[in-house]
Amino acid sequence: MTALFDALPQCAEIDGVLYELNTDYRVALCIITAFEDASLADFEKQCIMIKLLYITPPPDMEKAAEIAVKFLNCGEENGDDGEAPLYSFTKDAPFIYSAVSGVCGADVLEKPLHWYRFSAYFRDIREDAFFSRLIYLRRGVRTGKLSPEERRAAASLSNYMSVPSAGFEENADAAEFMSLLKMGEKEGIFD
């Protein structure tokens, strides 16, 4: 797919049948948040992914999951480089929201936004955004390559420096995530 010329994917073809997708970035972020939750089994994470992403879940769950992962990777076959992440969509949500809104020049919460567009904005976050600085400092702490001034800056941001390796930091976060899923179902967001 060429992002400048081709239409963004709205459906997936499985066994000759087209299945409509929930392409809004909020759906993708709910799925990613589920994958960050260490209390969920892999099968549960896949079920959440398929239930949220497909308007009508396909019968071939294995193929549906494979295509869903490719969709979440914005068309790439494999998006995982094996390194521990430097950010969390759960913990860093306010900073990501602000940074992405700055890139797209609008409040990203105002209207639906295709996951591919959100991802493009996310990858293009400006260097002067707090989120970019935070990622830079986290990377420096991880590699041990920070100047004394940068180490002081990282120490002053100690509340923000850790990234959950997997799962939520608190049970309240898990409860909030599940309540958002239930709220989305009630409001028809994920139907």
MIZALO-638356 format. One record per residue (C-alpha): x, y, z; residue in one letter. Coordinates in steps of 0.05 Angstrom, whole numbers, plus 32768, in hexadecimal, padded with zeros to 4 digits. Layout:
BEGIN
      u      v      w   aa
      X      Y      Z    A
...
//
This chain:
BEGIN
      u      v      w   aa
   8000   8000   8000    M
   8018   8046   7FEF    T
   7FFC   8075   8024    A
   7FFB   80B1   7FF5    L
   7FD3   808F   7FBE    F
   7FAD   8054   7FD9    D
   7F6F   8056   8004    A
   7F7A   8042   804D    L
   7F61   7FFC   805C    P
   7F19   7FF8   8074    Q
   7F0F   7FAD   8070    C
   7F35   7F6B   806E    A
   7F2A   7F33   803D    E
   7F29   7EEE   805D    I
   7F16   7EB0   8034    D
   7EF9   7EDB   7FFD    G
   7ECC   7F03   802C    V
   7ED6   7F4C   803E    L
   7ED1   7F5D   8089    Y
   7EC9   7FA6   809D    E
   7EFC   7FC0   80D0    L
   7EF6   7FF2   8109    N
   7F2F   801D   80EF    T
   7F2C   8055   8123    D
   7F6D   805E   8149    Y
   7F48   8058   818C    R
   7F35   8010   817B    V
   7F7E   8000   816A    A
   7F95   8020   81AA    L
   7F64   7FF7   81D3    C
   7F80   7FB9   81B1    I
   7FC8   7FCE   81BF    I
   7FB6   7FDD   8207    T
   7F99   7F96   820D    A
   7FDB   7F7A   81F2    F
   8000   7FA3   8228    E
   7FD6   7F80   825E    D
   7FFE   7F47   827C    A
   7FC1   7F2C   82A0    S
   7FA1   7F17   825E    L
   7FB3   7ED6   823C    A
   7FC9   7EDA   81F3    D
   7F88   7EBA   81DD    F
   7F60   7EEF   8203    E
   7F8A   7F26   81E3    K
   7F7C   7F09   819E    Q
   7F32   7F04   81AD    C
   7F30   7F4D   81C2    I
   7F56   7F61   8184    M
   7F27   7F3C   8155    I
   7EE8   7F53   817A    K
   7EFD   7F9C   8178    L
   7F1C   7FA0   8133    L
   7EE8   7F7A   810A    Y
   7EA1   7F93   8104    I
   7E8C   7F4A   80F9    T
   7EC2   7F1A   8110    P
   7ED8   7EE8   80DA    P
   7ED1   7E9D   80E8    P
   7F1B   7E92   80D8    D
   7F37   7EAF   8119    M
   7F80   7E9E   8108    E
   7F7D   7EC3   80C5    K
   7F56   7EFC   80E6    A
   7F8C   7F03   811C    A
   7FC4   7F02   80E8    E
   7FA2   7F39   80BF    I
   7F92   7F61   80FE    A
   7FDB   7F62   8113    V
   7FEF   7F78   80CD    K
   7FBB   7FB0   80D1    F
   7FD4   7FC6   8115    L
   801B   7FC7   80F7    N
   8000   7FF5   80BF    C
   8009   7FC1   8089    G
   804E   7FA9   809F    E
   8057   7F5E   80A6    E
   807C   7F63   80E9    N
   807E   7FA2   8114    G
   80A1   7F85   8151    D
   80EC   7F90   8154    D
   80F3   7F68   8194    G
   8109   7FA3   81BF    E
   80E4   7FB9   81FD    A
   80B8   7FF5   81EC    P
   80CC   803B   8200    L
   8084   8051   8209    Y
   8041   8038   821E    S
   8000   804E   81FE    F
   7FE1   8045   8244    T
   8013   806A   826F    K
   8027   809F   823C    D
   7FE1   80AD   8221    A
   7FDF   80F8   8234    P
   8023   8105   8214    F
   8012   80DE   81D6    I
   7FCF   8101   81CF    Y
   7FF0   8145   81D4    S
   8029   8133   81A4    A
   7FFD   8114   816F    V
   7FCB   814D   8173    S
   8006   817C   8168    G
   801C   8156   812A    V
   7FD7   8152   8109    C
   7FC5   819A   811D    G
   7F83   8184   813D    A
   7F68   8163   817A    D
   7F6C   8119   816A    V
   7F31   810B   8198    L
   7F02   8136   816E    E
   7EF3   8105   8137    K
   7F01   80BF   811D    P
   7F47   80B6   8104    L
   7F5E   8079   80DD    H
   7F94   8051   8101    W
   7FC5   8058   80C8    Y
   7FBF   80A4   80CB    R
   7FC6   80A5   8116    F
   8004   8079   810F    S
   8022   80A8   80DB    A
   8016   80E3   8109    Y
   8034   80BB   8143    F
   8073   80AC   811C    R
   807A   80F5   810A    D
   8076   8112   8150    I
   80A1   8150   8154    R
   80E3   814F   8179    E
   80CE   8189   81A6    D
   8092   8162   81C1    A
   8097   814B   820A    F
   8089   8104   81F3    F
   80C6   8105   81C5    S
   80F2   811F   81FC    R
   80D8   80E9   822B    L
   80E7   80B2   81F8    I
   812D   80CF   81ED    Y
   813A   80CE   8238    L
   811E   8088   8241    R
   814A   806F   8208    R
   8186   8091   8227    G
   8179   8073   826C    V
   8172   802E   824C    R
   81B3   8034   8225    T
   81D9   805C   825A    G
   81E8   8093   8227    K
   81D1   80D3   824A    L
   81F8   8111   825A    S
   81F9   8127   82A3    P
   81C5   815C   8292    E
   8199   8128   8270    E
   81A0   80F9   82AC    R
   8187   8132   82D9    R
   814D   813E   82AA    A
   813B   80F4   82AC    A
   8140   80F4   82F8    A
   8110   812F   82FC    S
   80DF   8108   82D1    L
   80E5   80C8   82F9    S
   8099   80C0   82FE    N
   8096   80BB   82B2    Y
   80D6   8094   82A2    M
   80BF   804D   82AC    S
   8099   8027   8277    V
   806E   7FEB   8289    P
   808F   7FAF   8268    S
   804D   7F8B   8263    A
   800B   7F96   8283    G
   7FEE   7FCE   82AB    F
   8012   7FEF   82E4    E
   7FD5   7FEC   8311    E
   7F96   7FC3   8313    N
   7F6F   8005   830C    A
   7F8B   800C   82C6    D
   7F72   7FC7   82B3    A
   7F2D   7FD7   82D0    A
   7F2B   8019   82AA    E
   7F3E   7FF6   8269    F
   7F07   7FC2   8271    M
   7ED4   7FF8   8282    S
   7EE8   801E   8243    L
   7EDC   7FDF   821B    L
   7E97   7FD6   823B    K
   7E87   8020   8230    M
   7E9C   801A   81E7    G
   7E6E   7FDF   81DE    E
   7E34   8004   81FE    K
   7E3F   8041   81D2    E
   7E46   8017   8194    G
   7E8E   802C   8187    I
   7EA6   7FE4   817E    F
   7E67   7FC8   815D    D
//
